[in-house]
Amino acid sequence: MSEKALRLIPDFDLTSRNTLALGATSRLGYVLEDADDLADLFAEARRLDMPMRILGGGSNVVLSGSFDGITALIATKGKSVVRETVDHVLVEAQAGENWNDLVAWTVAQGLGGIENLASIPGTVGAAPVQNIGAYGAEIADVFESLVAFDSQTQALVTFTAADCAFAYRDSIFKHHPGRYVVLSMRLRLPLPWHPNLRFAGLTDLADVAGLTPAMVMERVADIRASKLPDWRVTPNAGSFFQNPIVSQAEAAALVAAVPQAPNFAQPDGRVKLSAGWLIEQSGLKGFRMERAGVSERHALVVINLGGATAEDIAALAGHIKATVLHRFGVHLHEEPVFC
């Protein structure tokens, strides 16, 4: 028996806990408000001989209808300024904090550095796992460190940026699924602040006198709202596919066949393509398949049309990948995790 009696919730309903609004239940559930309970929770899972999975905001997952195990919802709270120096402010946030709330909080303190990442759904704990990014910025740009629970060793581990092996929408945590549970993260926000306005839609702000992080955050939020459907109105998991990164030869072959295909050179010599453009040019924007579909507003967004299941989403994703591969010879990869 675990040292601490945990109040596990039977037949835990997760339908309102995922942004795709998929009907889903877990045999047992637990709302983790105290990180110290995590070791006991894993011990209880072992005692019951049940698998355990961790869920944050449910914004980057495709949940199966039923999970015969324990689902732990990370709900730890807290954010603070840890240290301020002449060239940076160190901010710490607990994993259960809402990511966009953290962005708004830092901006309210007059701090810049993550304003380009505004309006991304999910929690702080999930942000480094995915190395979330948008509008020319990503977590890796300002990451200092994080503390995670290692379910194999039952110990707390501190990760630096180098330890995390950040890459495009990738980190070490995605290569060890289920092993590490992020508990808190520290971000190094620069002083003085220099706005990142390289992305289309932000460049004109360079001419604004007295530009502040709040103004950039508001512009980013407006752009996202104009392009992407609100998951609270139209259930979705945000960008469903990663932008493919291919070799120069593959990119050259695509551009030779389709000169207008967007392509962006990467620091490592490879080339990034636009998944949204490939899907839209394949005639799939607005496409519907049973209870799932592709948003009419943005081809990268897969939506729940009502009553969709994980199987419906998987079938649609498979159709999209097969169509793009046949049309352009490019492989697409999903961003959300099927679990």
C-alpha positions in Angstrom: 0.0 0.0 0.0 1.3 3.5 -0.8 2.4 5.6 2.1 -0.3 8.3 1.4 -3.9 7.5 0.8 -4.8 8.9 -2.6 -8.4 9.7 -3.5 -8.6 8.1 -7.0 -11.7 8.9 -9.0 -13.3 5.9 -10.7 -14.6 6.2 -14.3 -12.9 9.5 -14.7 -14.6 11.5 -17.5 -12.1 13.3 -19.7 -14.5 14.6 -22.4 -14.1 18.1 -21.1 -10.4 17.7 -20.5 -9.3 17.6 -24.1 -9.6 20.4 -26.7 -10.8 18.0 -29.4 -13.8 17.2 -27.0 -13.5 13.5 -27.7 -15.6 11.3 -25.5 -13.1 9.6 -23.2 -12.9 8.0 -19.8 -10.2 6.6 -17.6 -10.7 3.7 -15.3 -9.2 5.8 -12.5 -8.2 9.4 -12.3 -6.4 11.8 -10.1 -6.1 15.6 -10.0 -2.5 16.3 -9.0 -2.4 19.6 -7.0 0.7 18.7 -5.0 3.8 17.5 -6.8 4.8 15.6 -3.7 1.9 13.2 -4.4 3.5 12.0 -7.7 5.7 9.3 -6.2 2.8 7.9 -4.2 0.7 7.9 -7.3 3.2 5.9 -9.3 3.5 3.5 -6.4 -0.2 3.0 -6.4 -0.2 2.3 -10.1 2.4 -0.3 -9.5 0.4 -1.8 -6.7 -2.7 -2.0 -8.8 -0.6 -3.2 -11.8 -2.1 -0.4 -14.0 -0.5 1.8 -16.6 -0.5 5.5 -15.8 -0.5 8.5 -18.1 -0.1 12.2 -17.5 -2.4 14.8 -18.9 -2.0 18.6 -18.8 -4.4 20.8 -20.7 -5.4 18.1 -23.2 -4.5 20.4 -26.1 -2.0 18.1 -27.9 -3.6 14.7 -27.5 -6.0 12.4 -29.2 -7.6 10.4 -26.4 -9.0 6.9 -26.9 -12.5 6.2 -25.8 -11.4 4.3 -22.7 -8.2 3.9 -20.9 -7.8 1.0 -18.5 -5.4 2.7 -16.1 -4.8 5.8 -14.1 -4.9 9.3 -15.7 -3.2 12.0 -13.6 -4.2 15.6 -14.4 -1.4 18.0 -13.6 -3.0 20.9 -11.7 -0.1 22.3 -9.7 -0.1 26.1 -9.5 2.4 28.9 -8.8 4.6 31.4 -10.7 7.1 33.9 -9.5 10.2 36.0 -10.3 13.1 34.1 -9.0 16.0 36.5 -9.7 16.7 39.7 -11.6 20.1 40.7 -13.0 21.3 43.4 -15.3 20.7 41.2 -18.4 17.8 38.9 -17.5 14.8 38.1 -15.2 14.5 34.5 -14.1 10.8 33.4 -13.9 9.6 30.1 -12.6 6.2 28.5 -13.1 4.6 25.2 -11.9 3.6 22.7 -14.5 -0.2 23.0 -14.0 -0.2 26.7 -14.8 -2.1 27.6 -18.0 0.5 28.6 -20.6 -1.3 31.7 -21.9 -1.9 32.9 -18.4 1.8 32.7 -17.8 2.5 34.8 -21.0 -0.1 37.4 -19.9 1.4 37.5 -16.4 4.9 38.1 -17.6 3.7 40.8 -19.9 1.8 42.4 -17.0 5.1 42.6 -15.1 6.5 44.5 -18.1 8.6 41.5 -19.1 9.2 40.4 -22.7 10.5 37.2 -24.2 7.4 34.9 -24.6 4.8 37.3 -26.0 5.1 35.7 -29.5 3.9 32.5 -27.9 0.6 34.0 -26.7 -2.7 32.2 -27.1 -1.2 28.7 -27.4 -3.5 26.3 -25.4 -2.0 24.0 -22.9 0.0 24.0 -19.7 3.5 25.1 -18.7 4.5 21.5 -18.2 3.7 20.5 -21.7 5.4 23.5 -23.3 9.0 22.2 -23.2 8.0 18.7 -24.2 6.8 20.0 -27.5 9.2 22.9 -27.6 6.2 25.0 -28.5 6.8 27.7 -31.0 5.0 30.4 -33.1 5.6 33.6 -34.9 9.4 33.3 -35.0 9.9 32.2 -31.4 10.0 28.9 -29.4 10.5 27.8 -25.8 14.2 27.0 -26.4 14.9 30.7 -27.0 14.4 31.6 -23.4 14.6 28.2 -21.6 16.7 28.1 -18.4 15.9 24.8 -16.7 13.2 22.5 -15.5 12.6 20.0 -12.8 11.0 16.6 -13.7 10.1 13.5 -11.9 11.8 10.4 -13.3 9.3 7.5 -13.0 12.0 4.9 -13.5 14.3 6.1 -10.8 11.6 7.7 -8.6 13.8 10.8 -8.3 13.7 14.5 -9.2 15.9 15.5 -12.1 17.0 19.0 -13.2 17.3 19.5 -17.0 19.3 22.3 -18.6 18.6 23.4 -22.2 21.4 21.2 -23.4 19.9 18.2 -21.5 16.5 18.8 -23.2 18.0 18.4 -26.7 15.5 20.9 -28.1 14.7 20.8 -31.9 11.8 21.8 -34.0 8.7 20.7 -32.1 10.9 18.1 -30.3 12.8 17.4 -27.1 14.3 14.5 -25.2 11.0 14.0 -23.5 9.2 13.0 -26.7 11.8 10.2 -27.1 11.1 8.8 -23.6 7.3 8.9 -23.5 5.9 8.3 -20.0 9.2 8.4 -18.2 9.5 12.1 -17.2 6.8 14.3 -15.7 7.7 18.0 -15.9 7.0 19.6 -12.5 8.2 23.2 -13.0 10.1 25.3 -15.5 12.3 28.4 -15.4 12.6 30.9 -18.2 15.3 33.5 -18.7 13.6 36.6 -20.0 16.0 39.2 -21.5 16.9 42.6 -20.3 16.6 44.9 -22.1 13.8 43.5 -24.2 14.1 43.4 -28.0 10.9 42.6 -29.8 10.9 39.7 -32.3 9.1 41.1 -35.3 10.4 38.9 -38.1 7.2 37.0 -38.7 4.6 38.3 -41.2 2.0 40.3 -39.5 4.3 41.7 -36.9 6.9 43.5 -39.0 4.9 46.8 -39.1 5.1 47.1 -35.3 8.7 48.0 -35.8 7.5 51.5 -36.6 5.4 51.8 -33.5 6.7 54.3 -30.9 6.9 53.0 -27.4 6.3 49.4 -28.4 5.7 47.1 -25.5 5.5 43.3 -25.0 1.8 43.7 -24.3 1.3 45.3 -27.7 3.1 42.4 -29.4 1.1 39.9 -27.4 -2.2 41.5 -28.4 -1.2 41.5 -32.1 -0.2 37.8 -31.9 -3.5 37.0 -30.2 -5.4 38.9 -32.9 -3.6 37.1 -35.7 -4.2 33.6 -34.2 -7.9 34.4 -33.6 -8.3 35.5 -37.2 -6.7 32.3 -38.6 -7.4 29.5 -36.2 -10.8 28.3 -34.9 -11.4 28.6 -31.2 -11.2 25.1 -29.7 -13.9 26.1 -27.2 -16.3 26.7 -30.1 -15.0 24.3 -32.7 -13.1 21.4 -30.9 -9.6 21.0 -32.3 -6.0 20.3 -31.2 -4.4 23.2 -33.0 -1.9 22.5 -35.7 -2.3 18.8 -36.4 0.7 18.3 -38.5 4.3 19.5 -38.2 5.8 21.5 -41.1 8.0 18.9 -42.9 11.7 19.5 -42.8 13.4 17.9 -45.8 16.7 17.7 -47.6 17.8 20.3 -50.1 17.4 17.8 -52.9 13.9 16.9 -51.8 13.0 20.6 -51.6 14.5 21.3 -55.0 12.5 18.5 -56.6 9.3 19.9 -55.1 10.0 23.5 -56.1 11.0 22.3 -59.6 7.6 20.6 -60.0 5.6 23.3 -58.0 7.5 26.6 -58.1 5.1 28.4 -55.8 5.6 25.9 -53.0 6.7 27.8 -49.8 10.1 26.7 -48.6 12.4 28.0 -45.9 16.1 27.3 -45.5 17.1 26.0 -42.1 20.4 26.6 -40.1 21.3 22.9 -40.5 21.1 23.1 -44.3 17.7 21.4 -44.6 14.5 23.1 -45.8 11.2 23.6 -44.0 8.0 23.2 -46.1 4.5 24.4 -45.2 2.2 21.5 -44.1 -0.8 23.8 -44.3 0.0 24.8 -47.9 0.5 21.2 -48.9 -2.8 20.1 -47.4 -4.7 23.0 -48.9 -3.2 22.5 -52.3 -4.2 18.8 -52.1 -7.8 20.1 -52.0 -8.4 19.1 -48.4 -9.3 22.4 -46.8 -12.8 22.0 -45.5 -12.8 18.3 -46.3 -15.0 16.1 -44.1 -14.9 12.5 -43.3 -17.7 11.2 -41.1 -17.5 13.0 -37.8 -14.2 14.7 -38.3 -12.9 17.3 -40.8 -10.4 19.8 -41.8 -11.1 23.4 -40.8 -12.4 25.7 -43.5 -10.4 28.5 -41.9 -7.0 26.7 -41.7 -5.9 23.5 -43.5 -3.6 22.5 -40.6 -6.5 22.2 -38.1 -8.4 19.0 -37.7 -11.8 19.5 -36.1 -14.4 17.4 -34.3 -17.7 17.9 -36.2 -19.6 16.3 -33.3 -19.3 13.0 -31.6 -15.9 12.1 -33.3 -13.7 9.4 -31.8 -10.0 8.8 -31.8 -10.6 6.3 -34.6 -12.3 9.0 -36.7 -9.4 11.4 -36.1 -6.9 8.8 -37.0 -8.8 7.8 -40.2 -8.9 11.5 -41.3 -5.2 12.0 -40.5 -4.3 8.9 -42.5 -6.3 10.2 -45.5 -4.6 13.6 -45.3 -1.1 12.0 -45.1 -1.8 9.6 -48.0 -3.2 12.4 -50.2 -0.3 14.8 -49.6 2.2 12.0 -50.2 0.5 11.0 -53.5 0.2 14.6 -54.6 3.6 16.0 -53.6 5.7 13.0 -52.4 6.1 14.6 -49.0 5.5 12.7 -45.7 3.5 14.5 -43.0 3.8 13.7 -39.3 1.2 14.4 -36.6 1.9 16.8 -33.7 -0.7 15.5 -31.2 -0.1 12.2 -29.3 -2.6 9.4 -29.7 -3.1 7.9 -26.3 
